[in-house]
């Protein structure tokens, strides 16, 4: 009887784990990770991790290596993702979907850099109290010494009448004009964004 019970438990646990989605990719591993939100009990749940997976899937589809991006290429990629890839969520579109462009000096301990980010900020239609704004995007880190005179800056696409006006505001910003073609020290495809 004990063996029969153990066998049943083993088969049940194997079938449960077989139905779970695969683990997320780390550090740009090349595999077929899902680029869609997590599915629980037949309902898609939009999370920051799911949004990040959608961005990574979009980059894989276009064969983009984040480490090769300049500021100009990163901005164009993020604008295209925003325009061409609506958020995939059952129950309709999210209540808000915007782009956030920001830059400024960054330090943590003895590490310093000048960061330039473009993030997609999504507010799910029925957001819980714990997670109302989801973020995913790309942050470029530059040598900070040449950008000491640049003051921190942030703007959101919802502040402009069109995405073209937002793009023009990004391209006319002092940091973008200075760094558009410069190779960054490092690139992060991230969920949440550096503060």
N, C-alpha and C positions, 0 to 999 in steps of 0.2 A: 504494500500500500504506500509506504514511504517513497519507494522508487517511482511509482506511478505519479504521485503528487509532485516530486522533483522534476520528472519529465514534462508534466503539464506546465509547470512554472517556467521551465527552460524554453519550451516552445512559445509560450505566451510572451516572454520577455524578448525573444528573438524577433517575433513578428512586430512587436511595438517599436523596437529599435530600427527595424528595416523600413518603417514608414516615416521616420524622422528625416528632415532635410539634412544634407551634408553640412559639415562644419565650414565656416567661412574661410576664405583664403587669407593668408597673411603675407605681407611683404611682396605682393605682386606675383604670387605663384600662378603659373599658367595651367588652368584646369577649367572644367565646365561647371563652375559654381553658379547657383541660381541667381539671376539678376532681378528677381521679383520679390515682393514682400513675403513675409512668412505666412503660411496658411495654417490656421488652427481651427479645427471643427468646421471646415468648409468656408471660413470667413477670412479674408486677407486682412492682416493687421499691419498697418504701416508703422514702422519704427525707424529710429535713426539708423540702425544697422541695415534694415531693409532698403532705406533710401541710399545708403552707401553702396549696397550691393547693386542697386539700379545704376548708379554712376559707374561702378567698376565694369558692369556688363556693357554699358554704352561704350566705354573706352575699349573693351575687348573687341566689340563689333567693328570698331573703326581702326583696330590695330594700333592704338596709341600707347606708347610707353611714357608714363608720367615723368620719368627721369630725363626725358629728352625735351620737355616742354620749356619754352620761353614764356615770359609774361604775356606776350601777344597771343601765342598759340593757346595758352591756358584759358585766357579770356574768351577766345573764339570757340574753344571746345565747350566751355561751360554755357555760353550763350546758345550754342546749337543744342546742347542737352536740354536746356530750359525750353527752347522753342519746339524741338522735334520729338521730345520724349515726355508726354504727359505722365503724371504720377498714376501708377497702376494701383487702384484701390477699389474694392467692391463697395458699393453704396454711393458711388459718385465721386466727383472730383473733391479734393481737399477744400477747406474753407478759405485757405490762403496759400499762395505759391509765389515766392519772390526770390530775387537774387540779392545777395549782400556782398558788396565790395568794400574791403577795408585794408588798411596798411598802417604800419608803425613799427617802432622799435620793440624788441622783445628780449627779455633776459630771464634766465632761470639758473640760479646758482652762478657758476662762472661762465655759462654758455650765453652768448649774445648773438643776435641777428636782427636783420630788418625783414619783417614778414609782409607779404602781400597775398591776400586771400580773396577768392571768389567762392561763395558758398550758396547753395540752394536752401532756402528756408521754407519749410512746409508746415502748415498747421492742419492736422487731420480734422475732418468734419465733426466727428464726435470724440474730440480729444479728452483723455482723462486728465485729472488734476496733476498727475505726476509728470507728464510729458506733453506739453502743448505745442512747442515749436521744435521741429526736427531739422537738423542741419547736416548737410554733407557737401563736400567740395574739395577744392585743391588749394593748398598753401605753398607758396614759394618762399624759401629762406635765402636772403642775400647777405653778403658781407656788410656789416653795419657801419663801417667807418665812412663810406662815401655818402651815406644818407642821413647823417646826423642833423642836418638842417631841415629835413622834411618832418612836418608836424603830423601826428596821427590823423587819419581821415577814415570816414565810413559813410557809405550811401547805399540805399536800397532801391531796387527797381520799382517798387510801389510808389516811390517819391516822384517818379517821372511819368509823363503821359504815354510813353511807348518804350518798348525795349530798345529801339534805335536811339532814343534820347538818353536812355541809361548807358548804352554802349558809348555814346559820344562823351558823356560825363566821365566815364571810366578812362577813356583814351585821352581826355584832356587833363586828367589829374597829374600833378607834378611827378609823383612816384612812377606812374605808368610811363610817362614820356621819357623819364630817365632810365627805366629798367626794361622797357618793352623787348629789346633784343638781347639782353644780358643773360648769360647762363647762371642760374641760381646755384647756391652751395648745396641745397637739398630741396626735395619736393616731397610733400605729404598729401596723399589722398586720404581724407579724414572725415570722421563723423563728429560734429560738434564744433570744430574750429578752435584754433589757439586764441587765447585771450591776451 
